[in-house]
Amino acid sequence: MDHIVTVQDAVTAFANFMEPTDAELDAIEAEMPVILADIELIDAYITTLDQIPSDLDARRLRRARRRALVARVELTRRSATTLGVGA
């Protein structure tokens, strides 16, 4: 009979090396407005899943889409500026 053994020691042995770097944390911080806008958009979609959207729901969806688009455009502009594109 073969025994099933755990690989916990092998997995956690490298946990110190798997921490995010400062650059990765900075990238996440820069993308946070986009992430939050997408969460708001998903929440707006979820509220309309089981019903016909009312005028208020439609307005909330439009606003959430607009905020998500603005956040993405702003992130793209900041990224282009830091890379020196279009300057």
CORTA-V876933 format. One line per field, one symbol per residue. psi: psi as a letter, one per 20 degrees, with the letter a starting at -180 (. if undefined). Layout:
psi: ???
//
This chain:
psi: ppqpqqkghhgihjhhijqqrhhghhgghhighgghhhggggghghhjgjrpprhggggggggggghgggggggggggghghijpj.
//
